[in-house]
Amino acid sequence: MKRNVLIIGAGGVAHVVAHKCAQNNALLGDIHIASRTLAKCQAIIASIGEKGSLQQPGVLRAHALDAMDVAATSRLIRETGSRIVINVGSPFLNMSVLAACIESGAAYLDTAIHEDPRKVCETPPWYANYEWKRRAACKQAGVTAVLGAGFDPGVVNAYARYALDHCFDKIESLDIIDVNAGSHGRYFATNFDPEINFREFVATVWSWENSAWKANAMFERRKEWDLPVVGKHTTYLTGHDEIHSLSQNLGIPDIRFWMGFSEHYINVFTVLKRLGLLSEQPVRTARGQEVVPLEVVKAVLPDPASLAPGYSGQTCIGDLVKGTKDGQAREVLLYNLCDHRASFEEVGSQAISYTAGVPAVAAAMLIAEGTWDIGEMANVEELDPAPFIARMNRMGLVTRIRDARGDRILDPAQDAAFAPEKRLSAAAR
């Protein structure tokens, strides 16, 4: 069993991760939070105290750390006795933190693909450009590294694997749909790090169609979906992390990612882009100072964590899967609904951070108890999704499934093979 957790990062998702680790410290042990800004780590610890999140008395400490420094990160892992590292800092840190885990022997978790700050939308599959190059090193060191263990990527990968294992003989298409039907009341803001958020949308949109990569421009393709609870929403085809592993691991010919955007968001985004303010390349001002436009935009926009107190509404994220079972066409939607106000009341965060943070802790718990402690690198869809879904159901992220039989909570222990007697038994309870 692995115990003691080091959380890298002190943003909105790290805030949720720390609270959820605290709620489960009987299993996870000591909790350490590290970031370049010590005060942010200390603020999270104060929030945990205010919410009474600790499951039992235990170690909860803050540390100043430049996680780009592999030696310093490895040293902190050893000094704290951390056996699991949850990296929820900037994706620019992934390769450095992963290297420190390989060197120190700690298990590694992240929630997004590594990014080079000088590059945007590289040639797919993106994981092959970075993390997958360390597969052999992880295996040789016996280090468990679970990649993309947030919601998307993460939970949606588990949904795809669950559908393949239990709902279909063959999957023909997978549409991942991400809609935030909430409102934060600000003129313009992003729900997570603005720099990372905008980098997703400024260049080529990659999808996987007819078993090949297809390129589109952002906002070129749109589609309206009628989703549970949140209703009808317009979404746009968007490039996203999970497509780059799912396309290689599950043999599905069509995989697309759709995200909801308001017309207001698109208009502001378009103006910023056309003015060159979303560029990741440095420019020199009239006074001779070198700045990165995208970093300037990030500096003037609201901190995503500040949106939480006034946020209302819900998110709906899930997989619409189409294929065949026993020679018959089948369509299944696996999804989650998350409420912004409920998330804030529980841990002091909005639902976007909540949906990304809870899965990372669920994955850490599966590593701690040995279920996912595989001693090598894997994306979420390469692991058994049933215990992951079951664990999240108990942690505040409930998975639902909608198919020809109706809409219900997905309990993997009861619903796995869609056996009629199991469905009736679960419904009876």
C-alpha angles and dihedrals in degrees: 000000000000118000137179121052133219114200114202112206136033104218131109097293092044088053090058093042091053093049093048092047088051090051088055103035092125085076102025099045123197117021123210126181121199132185140142088256109060092190091063091055090048091051090055090050090050090051091052088054093048092050093043089231099156110108090205135353110287150132116306115168140165126221136187110231141163097212091195085073103084095190093050092047092048090048092051091049089055096042092052094042089233114171096179125048118196108197109203097148123104116317085239086076100055101097094044094049091044090052090052091051092050090049095047099035096240122142114254131217131175137168103218143027119274115263132203107221089220095054136059129194098355125195110295144282087054096193089061089061093060131352098036089059086070096053094103092046092052092049093046091051093042090236120156111224117179111190126208099007098163123093102278101038099027118029092039088054090053090049090054092050091046091051091049093048100043114013107041144036088204132011116212101179141009121197114186110203124195118184127170105197092177132107127220097183096231124125091239134348141142122237094228137015104335093214093055092039095056094042088065092061110035101081142021120350110219123201132169111239130163087000093298138092115267124195126213136162120255113272090011095116124041135178135182119225130191103217133185115276096344093063128201119004135167115234135184130221106257135179112244142175100250095058089066095061100030091055091057100039111039106039094232111153098209123039122164135170120214124190129187119238130176120230088245092057091048092049094050092043091051093051092048092049095047090050089054093244094128095058118124091204118096121249131191121239125221088263091056097253116141114225137166108233093214091054090051091053089049090052094055099043122086117273104255089229089060091063095067102085095057100035119120135173132043144281124227118197127167154123123270103201126189128187143099136295122187089350094305128112114250137185123195132179117201111187151149132223118206126187119218096210094046090051091051093048092052103042108357096254138109121251097259091062091040094055091050097044104045095059092052090056092044088054091048090053091051089052091046093054093042101249094113098021094115102154095234143062122287141159115232095258090060090064132071105276097196099080090042093054092043092050093050091049087063094044101056103275105098119193119218130190128207122192139132089302094058137256123312145146110277110236105180092202092059106025104039101114098021089241108175094227091052093049092051092047092052092046091050091058 
